[in-house]
């Protein structure tokens, strides 16, 4: 994610989103499917009969849709056919991750009504974009995903989409309604842009279930939500607020938002203050390291700190603080990049606990409660230094159990896992990729909801010290 340009003026676009979504919800039934404003189609390797079955498909509530009949729905084919964007998923998976092949089917690209235009995919310059993929060989299930970070709708294609499609699932993903480092410009009030993410996942789930019923002449037998980082947060929120739409979910290191904390506005400012002192060495370096550890960044993760300071911490703090607390830096947008503590209005000195009540009101729009209504499995790496595990999933696990929902929950702390799997390529002797752990958790969820077989108890999954990189990339047993 590139740092945003310094933008001196705030611009919140008022959007008639809730009324549009309410109308869409009324339209999303299996019996009444509305027409769309624009539709086009294309044949790219599909048979005549295969493509003929696609002609009548309509995504409920969509303003635009394009149907493609593809010989390959995984990235083994969608890259060359132009039905994905590698930039969306760049850097999220290890280089050695295999790409499944042999999944023909129908893909529908499009967008729902929206007034923002941060997503440039297909040169549409229109947000609320989605992709729905319908394999010819369907297993009866549907997987819904929202994207990590502030990426666009194809961001899950390598890490999640390829694998679930190769296992027969229909797959749908959304850009969440706004994208990019200036996503905070969307919405009328602080917190609105992130709140829209949740509404767009709900909207896509209802629409995708209807499209699946059109394509296969029956509704999905089970619907699963999954996603990483912000996508994992969306899974948690959906199972807390719309459990009726899903049979279960798999949360891959989801972001935690709590009104009273912890949240990323708590632990990122201490890192921005302490890390430069630690990195400089000399007097004060050891104390700065202790401050980092006290803020939640685990001892033993120091080798990951330089990369995250350069790429993630500063940018993440500034853009999410701008979304939830734009008043902190006055008329400026997203503060001053890499400012040192003591600089006026510097995010390194941000103190969430001392901010006005309206900041907590903005966080309350997106806060989690732990009150899940369907089975949930969470996987999170112990060396995550973007969303430190002690400040995120450890806390969410306590929230779920405190809400009396522990019987619906399993939590696997993966030793050596970090936030971005591509770092495994740089540190194969220390890290462990989470993608096979997510797949193991997904398989466990299938048997949980499909056959009633309980997953292994929650635990810390040890990193096998003798395993070679190829084994770590292909196996992650959850049981002890």
C-alpha positions in Angstrom: 0.0 0.0 0.0 1.6 3.3 -1.1 1.7 6.2 1.3 -1.1 8.8 0.4 -0.3 12.2 -0.9 -0.6 15.0 1.7 -4.0 16.4 1.1 -4.8 19.7 2.8 -8.6 19.7 2.6 -11.1 17.3 4.1 -14.0 16.2 1.8 -16.7 14.0 3.2 -19.1 12.9 0.5 -22.7 12.5 1.8 -24.1 9.3 0.4 -27.6 7.8 0.3 -26.2 4.4 1.1 -28.6 3.1 3.7 -31.7 3.8 1.7 -30.1 2.1 -1.3 -29.2 -0.9 0.7 -32.6 -1.1 2.2 -34.1 -1.2 -1.3 -31.7 -3.9 -2.3 -32.6 -6.0 0.7 -36.2 -5.9 -0.3 -35.3 -7.0 -3.8 -33.1 -9.9 -2.9 -35.5 -12.8 -2.9 -35.4 -15.9 -4.9 -38.7 -15.2 -6.5 -38.1 -11.6 -7.6 -34.8 -10.7 -9.3 -34.6 -7.2 -10.7 -33.1 -6.3 -14.0 -29.7 -4.5 -14.1 -28.9 -1.2 -15.8 -26.1 -2.5 -17.9 -25.1 -6.0 -18.9 -22.6 -7.5 -21.3 -21.3 -11.0 -21.8 -18.4 -12.9 -23.3 -17.2 -16.4 -24.0 -13.7 -17.3 -23.0 -13.3 -21.0 -23.3 -16.7 -22.2 -22.1 -18.9 -24.6 -24.1 -22.0 -23.4 -25.9 -24.3 -25.2 -23.3 -22.2 -23.8 -20.5 -22.6 -20.2 -21.7 -26.2 -20.6 -22.6 -27.0 -21.2 -18.9 -25.5 -17.9 -18.0 -27.7 -15.7 -20.1 -30.5 -15.2 -17.6 -28.4 -14.6 -14.5 -29.1 -11.3 -12.7 -27.3 -10.0 -9.6 -30.1 -8.5 -7.4 -29.7 -4.8 -6.9 -26.6 -4.4 -9.2 -26.3 -1.3 -11.3 -24.0 -3.0 -13.7 -22.9 -6.6 -14.4 -20.8 -8.3 -16.9 -21.0 -12.1 -17.4 -18.0 -14.1 -18.6 -18.0 -17.9 -19.4 -14.5 -19.0 -18.5 -12.5 -22.1 -19.0 -10.6 -21.3 -15.8 -12.0 -19.4 -12.8 -8.8 -19.6 -10.7 -5.9 -17.2 -11.2 -4.3 -19.8 -13.5 -6.8 -18.4 -16.1 -8.3 -15.2 -14.8 -5.0 -13.3 -15.1 -4.8 -13.9 -18.9 -8.5 -13.4 -19.4 -8.5 -10.1 -17.5 -10.9 -11.3 -14.9 -8.7 -10.5 -12.0 -6.1 -7.9 -11.1 -2.8 -9.2 -9.7 -2.1 -5.8 -8.1 -5.1 -6.5 -5.8 -3.5 -9.5 -4.3 0.2 -8.6 -4.6 2.3 -9.4 -1.5 -0.4 -11.4 0.4 0.8 -14.9 -0.3 4.2 -16.8 -0.4 5.8 -17.1 -3.8 5.6 -20.9 -3.6 1.9 -21.1 -3.2 0.5 -23.5 -5.8 -2.3 -22.4 -8.1 -5.1 -24.8 -8.7 -6.4 -25.5 -12.2 -9.3 -27.1 -13.9 -12.2 -25.0 -12.7 -14.4 -23.9 -15.6 -17.5 -21.8 -14.8 -19.2 -18.4 -14.9 -17.9 -15.1 -13.6 -20.0 -12.1 -12.9 -18.3 -8.7 -12.4 -20.2 -5.6 -11.5 -21.1 -3.0 -9.0 -24.0 -1.9 -6.8 -25.2 1.7 -6.7 -22.7 4.0 -5.0 -21.6 7.6 -5.2 -17.8 7.2 -4.6 -15.2 6.3 -7.2 -12.0 5.1 -5.6 -12.0 1.7 -7.4 -10.6 1.9 -10.9 -10.9 -1.8 -11.9 -12.2 -2.3 -15.4 -11.9 1.5 -15.8 -15.3 1.8 -14.2 -14.2 4.3 -11.5 -17.0 3.1 -9.4 -17.1 1.7 -5.9 -19.1 -1.2 -4.5 -17.6 -3.5 -7.1 -18.0 -7.2 -6.7 -17.1 -10.5 -8.3 -19.1 -13.7 -8.2 -17.7 -17.0 -9.5 -19.9 -20.0 -10.2 -18.0 -23.2 -11.0 -19.5 -25.8 -13.3 -18.8 -28.5 -10.7 -20.5 -27.1 -7.6 -20.4 -28.7 -4.2 -23.5 -26.9 -2.9 -21.7 -24.2 -0.9 -21.0 -20.5 -1.1 -18.1 -18.6 0.3 -18.3 -14.8 0.9 -15.3 -12.6 1.5 -14.5 -8.9 2.1 -11.0 -7.7 1.3 -8.0 -7.2 3.6 -6.6 -3.7 4.1 -8.2 -1.2 1.7 -7.8 -3.4 -1.4 -10.2 -4.1 -4.2 -12.5 -7.0 -4.9 -9.9 -9.4 -6.3 -7.5 -9.2 -3.3 -8.6 -12.7 -2.0 -8.2 -14.5 -5.3 -4.8 -16.1 -4.6 -5.1 -16.7 -0.8 -8.7 -17.8 -0.6 -10.6 -17.8 -3.9 -8.4 -20.2 -5.9 -8.6 -22.9 -3.2 -12.3 -22.7 -2.4 -13.2 -22.7 -6.1 -11.0 -25.8 -6.7 -13.0 -27.4 -3.9 -16.3 -26.7 -5.7 -17.6 -23.6 -3.8 -19.2 -20.7 -5.5 -17.2 -17.6 -4.4 -18.1 -13.9 -4.1 -16.0 -11.0 -2.9 -16.6 -7.2 -2.5 -14.4 -4.1 -2.4 -16.3 -3.1 0.7 -17.6 0.2 -0.9 -14.4 2.2 -0.8 -10.7 1.5 -1.4 -7.3 3.0 -1.2 -5.3 5.0 1.3 -7.8 7.9 1.2 -10.8 5.6 1.9 -11.7 7.9 4.8 -13.0 10.5 2.4 -16.1 8.4 1.9 -19.1 8.8 4.2 -20.8 11.8 5.8 -19.4 11.3 9.3 -16.4 9.7 11.0 -16.7 6.0 11.0 -19.1 5.8 8.0 -16.6 4.5 5.5 -15.7 1.4 7.7 -19.4 1.0 8.6 -20.1 0.7 4.9 -17.8 -2.3 4.7 -20.1 -4.3 6.8 -23.2 -3.2 4.9 -21.6 -4.1 1.6 -20.7 -7.6 2.7 -24.3 -8.1 3.9 -25.6 -6.8 0.6 -23.3 -9.1 -1.5 -24.2 -12.1 0.6 -27.9 -11.7 0.0 -27.3 -11.1 -3.7 -24.8 -13.9 -4.2 -27.2 -16.4 -2.5 -29.9 -15.4 -5.0 -27.5 -15.8 -8.0 -26.4 -19.2 -6.8 -30.1 -20.2 -6.7 -30.6 -18.9 -10.2 -27.5 -20.8 -11.5 -28.0 -24.1 -9.8 -31.8 -24.1 -9.3 -31.5 -24.3 -5.5 -30.1 -22.1 -2.8 -26.7 -22.9 -1.3 -26.7 -25.7 1.2 -24.3 -23.7 3.4 -22.8 -20.2 3.3 -19.5 -19.5 4.9 -17.8 -16.1 5.5 -14.1 -15.8 5.5 -11.3 -13.2 5.2 -8.0 -11.9 6.5 -7.2 -8.8 8.4 -10.0 -6.3 7.7 -11.7 -9.3 6.0 -11.5 -11.2 9.2 -13.1 -8.3 11.1 -15.9 -8.5 8.6 -16.5 -12.2 9.3 -16.7 -11.4 13.0 -19.1 -8.5 12.5 -21.4 -10.5 10.1 -21.7 -13.5 12.6 -22.5 -11.1 15.4 -25.0 -9.0 13.4 -26.4 -11.2 10.6 -25.9 -14.8 11.7 -29.1 -15.7 9.8 -27.2 -15.4 6.5 -24.3 -17.8 7.3 -23.7 -21.2 8.6 -20.2 -20.3 9.9 -17.1 -18.3 9.4 -13.3 -18.5 9.4 -11.5 -15.4 10.6 -7.9 -15.0 9.6 -6.3 -12.5 12.0 -9.3 -10.1 12.0 -8.9 -6.5 13.1 -10.4 -5.8 16.5 -12.4 -2.6 17.1 -13.6 -1.9 20.6 -14.9 1.4 21.9 -12.8 1.4 25.0 -9.9 -0.4 23.4 -7.7 -2.1 22.7 -7.8 -1.2 19.0 -5.0 -0.2 16.6 -5.3 3.5 17.7 -4.0 2.3 21.1 -0.9 0.3 20.1 0.4 1.9 16.9 1.3 5.3 18.4 3.6 3.8 21.0 5.4 1.9 18.2 5.7 5.1 16.2 7.3 6.8 19.2 9.5 4.1 20.4 10.7 2.3 17.2 13.0 5.2 15.9 14.7 5.3 19.3 15.2 1.6 19.3 16.4 1.5 15.7 19.0 4.3 16.4 20.7 2.1 19.1 22.7 3.5 21.9 21.3 5.0 25.0 17.6 4.6 25.3 17.4 1.7 22.8 16.7 -1.0 25.4 14.1 1.1 27.1 12.4 1.8 23.7 12.4 -2.0 23.0 10.7 -2.6 26.3 8.1 0.1 25.4 7.4 -1.7 22.2 6.9 -5.0 24.0 4.7 -3.4 26.6 2.5 -2.0 23.7 1.9 -5.5 22.5 4.7 -6.2 20.0 6.0 -9.6 21.0 9.5 -10.2 22.2 11.3 -12.1 19.4 9.5 -10.2 16.6 12.2 -7.5 16.4 13.4 -8.7 13.0 10.0 -7.7 11.6 9.9 -4.2 13.0 12.0 -2.4 10.3 9.7 -3.5 7.5 6.5 -2.8 9.4 7.7 0.7 10.4 8.6 1.5 6.8 5.5 0.0 5.2 2.6 -0.4 7.6 2.6 1.3 11.0 2.7 4.9 10.0 0.3 4.7 7.1 -2.2 2.5 9.0 -2.3 4.8 12.0 -2.8 8.0 10.0 -5.5 6.8 7.7 -7.6 5.0 10.3 -7.2 7.8 12.7 -8.3 10.2 10.0 -11.4 8.0 9.4 -12.3 7.9 13.1 -10.9 11.1 14.5 -10.4 13.7 11.7 -10.4 16.5 14.2 -7.0 15.5 15.7 -5.1 17.2 12.9 -7.4 20.0 12.1 -7.7 20.8 8.4 -5.0 18.4 7.3 -5.7 15.0 6.0 -4.1 12.0 7.6 -1.4 13.9 9.4 2.3 14.1 8.6 4.1 11.0 7.4 6.8 9.6 9.7 6.8 12.6 12.0 8.8 12.3 15.2 7.2 12.6 18.7 6.9 16.2 19.7 6.0 17.4 16.2 2.7 19.4 16.4 -0.3 17.2 15.7 1.9 14.1 15.1 0.3 10.7 15.1 3.2 9.4 17.1 1.8 11.4 20.0 -1.8 10.3 19.5 -3.6 9.2 22.7 -6.9 7.5 22.0 -7.8 7.4 25.7 -7.8 11.2 26.0 -9.7 12.0 22.8 -13.3 13.4 23.0 -16.4 11.2 23.3 -17.3 11.7 19.6 -14.2 9.6 18.7 -15.6 6.7 20.7 -19.0 7.3 19.1 -17.3 6.8 15.7 -15.7 3.6 16.9 -19.0 2.4 18.3 -20.4 2.3 14.8 -18.0 -0.5 13.9 -17.2 -2.1 17.3 -17.4 -5.8 18.0 -19.1 -7.5 20.9 -18.1 -11.1 20.8 -21.8 -12.1 20.5 -21.5 -14.4 17.5 -24.5 -16.3 16.4 -22.9 -19.0 14.3 -19.7 -21.1 14.6 -16.5 -19.2 14.2 -12.9 -20.3 13.9 -10.1 -17.7 14.3 -6.5 -18.2 13.3 -3.8 -15.7 14.2 0.0 -15.7 14.2 2.0 -15.2 17.3 4.5 -13.0 15.5 1.9 -10.6 14.0 3.3 -7.1 14.4 0.6 -5.3 12.4 -2.2 -6.5 14.7 -0.4 -8.0 17.7 -2.1 -11.1 18.9 -2.2 -10.0 22.6 -4.1 -6.9 21.6 -6.4 -8.5 19.1 -7.5 -12.1 18.8 -6.5 -13.0 22.4 -8.9 -10.2 23.5 -11.6 -11.2 21.0 -11.5 -14.8 22.2 -12.2 -13.5 25.8 -15.0 -11.4 24.5 -16.7 -14.4 22.8 -16.3 -16.5 25.9 -17.5 -13.7 28.1 -20.6 -13.3 25.9 -21.4 -17.0 26.6 -20.7 -18.0 23.0 -17.6 -20.2 23.6 -19.4 -23.3 22.4 -19.5 -21.7 18.9 -15.8 -20.7 18.9 -12.4 -22.2 18.2 -9.2 -20.2 18.4 -5.8 -21.3 17.0 -2.7 -19.2 17.8 -0.2 -20.2 15.2 3.4 -20.1 16.4 5.6 -18.2 14.0 2.7 -16.8 11.9 2.8 -13.1 11.0 0.4 -10.7 9.4 1.6 -10.9 5.8 2.4 -14.4 4.4 4.8 -13.1 1.7 7.3 -12.4 4.5 7.7 -16.2 4.8 9.8 -16.0 1.7 12.3 -13.6 3.4 12.3 -15.5 6.8 11.6 -19.1 6.0 13.6 -20.4 9.0 11.6 -18.3 11.5 8.1 -17.7 10.2 5.3 -19.9 9.3 2.8 -19.1 6.5 -0.9 -18.9 7.7 -2.5 -19.9 4.4 -2.3 -23.7 5.1 -3.6 -23.0 8.7 -6.5 -21.1 7.2 -7.3 -24.0 5.0 -7.1 -26.5 7.9 -9.5 -24.2 9.8 -11.8 -24.0 6.8 -11.9 -27.8 6.5 -12.6 -28.1 10.3 -15.5 -25.7 9.8 -16.9 -27.8 7.0 -17.0 -30.9 9.2 -18.3 -28.9 12.1 -21.3 -27.5 10.3 -21.7 -30.4 7.8 -21.3 -33.5 10.1 -21.4 -32.0 13.5 -17.9 -33.1 14.3 -16.3 -30.7 16.8 -13.0 -29.1 15.7 -9.9 -29.7 17.9 -9.8 -27.7 21.1 -8.5 -24.2 20.9 -4.7 -24.2 21.3 -1.4 -22.7 20.2 -0.3 -24.6 17.1 3.5 -25.1 17.5 5.9 -24.4 14.6 7.7 -27.7 13.8 11.3 -26.7 13.9 12.5 -29.5 11.6 10.1 -28.8 8.7 11.3 -27.5 5.4 9.6 -24.5 3.7 7.6 -26.7 1.3 6.1 -28.7 4.2 5.2 -25.5 6.1 3.5 -24.2 3.0 1.4 -27.3 2.6 0.5 -28.5 6.1 -0.8 -27.0 9.3 -2.5 -29.7 11.5 -4.7 -28.1 14.2 -4.9 -31.0 16.5 -2.3 -31.7 19.2 
